[in-house]
Each structure stands twice: as structure tokens, then as C-alpha cells.
Amino acid sequence: MSDRRSWHIDKGIPIAVILSVVVLAVSISRDQSKQDERISLVETSVQMLQKSRLNDQERAEKRFDEFKTDLRAINAKLDRLIESQYERQ
């Protein structure tokens, strides 16, 4: 005697289940492609921001070097001015 209450698989799968699985698969696939597009856009934005940051950093370093040069020139002029004041006394 076999127990009819045990687990078994029904050979007849309703068409609604098949359609649901297909719709779910298509939906997941479409969402994945949208996510890939968003990730690609974010990667491009990050690369652009990194390039911009490097350019800004180079400009800042160049300005800093110019300021240092100007300060050295000002210091030299002040030294000469102070020396000339002492020589007059």
C-alpha cells in the first residue's frame, strides 16, 4: 500500500505559472540591463570627476609655486630695503 499523502510532482503545470515565470525572467533581465546602464553612467561620472580633480590639483600646485616665487622676491626686496635703511644710519 502506497501512501497517497506523500509529496509528489504534478505533471500538469498551469499555463499561468509558466507565464508568471517568463514575465518574472523578462522583468529581472530588463532591470539588470537598466542597472548596468546606471553603473556605467556612474563609472563615467567618477572618471570625469577624477580627471577634473587632478586638473584642479595641478592648477593649485602651479599657483602655490608662483606664490612661493613671489614671496621670495618680496622677501629679497624687503631685505634690500632693510639693509639700505641700516646703511643710511
Residue, then its C-alpha position, 0 to 999 in steps of 0.5 A: m500500500s502506497d501512501r497517497r499523502s506523500w509529496h509528489i510532482d504534478k505533471g500538469i503545470p498551469i499555463a499561468v505559472i509558466l507565464s508568471v515565470v517568463v514575465l518574472a525572467v523578462s522583468i529581472s533581465r530588463d532591470q539588470s540591463k537598466q542597472d548596468e546602464r546606471i553603473s556605467l553612467v556612474e563609472t563615467s561620472v567618477q572618471m570625469l570627476q577624477k580627471s577634473r580633480l587632478n586638473d584642479q590639483e595641478r592648477a593649485e600646485k602651479r599657483f602655490d609655486e608662483f606664490k612661493t616665487d613671489l614671496r621670495a622676491i618680496n622677501a629679497k626686496l624687503d631685505r634690500l630695503i632693510e639693509s639700505q635703511y641700516e646703511r643710511q644710519 
